[in-house]
Amino acid sequence: MSKLWGGRFTKETNKLVEEFTASISFDQKLAKEDIAGSLAHVQMLGECGIIPLEDADKIKEGLLEIKTMVDQNEVEFLVEDEDIHMNIEKLLIEKIGPVGGKLHTGRSRNDQVATDMHLYLRTKTTELIKLLEDVQGALLVQAKENIHTLIPGYTHLQRAQPVSFAHHLMAYFWMFERDKERLIDSLKRVNWLPLGAGALAGTTFPIKRERVAELLGFETIYPNSMDAVSDRDFILEFLSIGSIIMTHISRLSEELVIWSSQEFQFVELDDSFCTGSSIMPQKKNPDVPELLRGKTGRTYGNLIGLLTVLKGLPLAYNKDLQEDKEGMFDTVETLEGSLMLLAPMIESMTVNKDIMRKAINNDFSNATDIADYLVRKGLPFREAHEVIGKIVLYSIQQQKFLLDLSFEEYQEFSSLFEEDIYEVLSPEHVVAVRNSFGGTSPEQVEQQIKLAESKLGK
Ligand code: ARG
């Protein structure tokens, strides 16, 4: 048997054309979805009397046998058969005879492939939500152990104000929480059924799209057949959410690389997540966070790639659309691999609490607090800011930090200073008094962790 569409042709396809246009090397990943879509379609064809019930049953049996073969890796997919849809249809006809040719009644590969992609992304999106929750769980484990661990908080990567390390980690929890929300929301649109749109204009057969939607668990049916076969917005949406997730992963990875450097030594990544150098025996490299940061690039590329494919495409189906797949698979696999590594890497890292705490002794990150102190004594904030600027400059010249200055020295700058200034300046106090909602005080961080746990259903 040659090409399924061979009737109109007088010549064999050029071999290079065959290879160039085939998608089977990558769309075989859609085999399960393709079979699931066909099973629902043929069930509906039988129920609607479009093909005899016994034919529908034979086709279903054949498809289930092929599914088993696919599961057991027994199918040899052929480039001559171009894509997953024709490979499976041809296998079916080989298995059950010409009756297999009835499967494609009232259907086109255009609505078929779109349906496969919807089914695939629905499964993957649901799995990715779980993986994001694992990362959130790991962040929570570390956060709970570090509510009272202090770390310099930065702006412009300059020491700004001390914060609870748990607070810093929890910032990422909420990024991943929004990512999850975005994925969940996208499922609404992933759950639109294209099948039944035919090639572009609908079909002459009395099909029941609602029945197929019900069998495949879709919530909505595309109301326009031309939109149904040419829409790839749901993939764009997935790729953009994926890019945002990778952006978050990349930012966290960058912090891990910085924190685990010799200069910082705030955390130590577990040996099992690092690699060595082939020449410098002393090295322990943070390859995993580096690669997570690096892999972010390809997910942006996949998004821009598909946006570019779609821009300027006339309705309805065009072969260009076949280019929607490899980037999507790549982003799915990149996200899966990244999230799977991130969770245990966070959970297993050692937090060097003492080094973090010592770092805070050696900076001016409590300067805002003396300003606030003078403000509470009645000085306008602008004036207080000026006074503290001078104190900081003086301290730098004296090679001292704010807690090293004597009471007499403070009095030189303002008579408003009293002995309690030293307590006010202690980093623990500085953190504890930032007790506004969402702030870094232990009380607020504890509340935040409770809220986070409730989001995870804990
Ligand atoms: N392999 C094709 C794709 O991925 C399936 C649809 C082919 N449709 C067509 N009219 N040639 O887009």
Residues whose N, C-alpha, C, O or C-beta is under 5 A from the ligand:
A	BS01	LIG	S23 D83 R109 N110 V113 L321 Q322
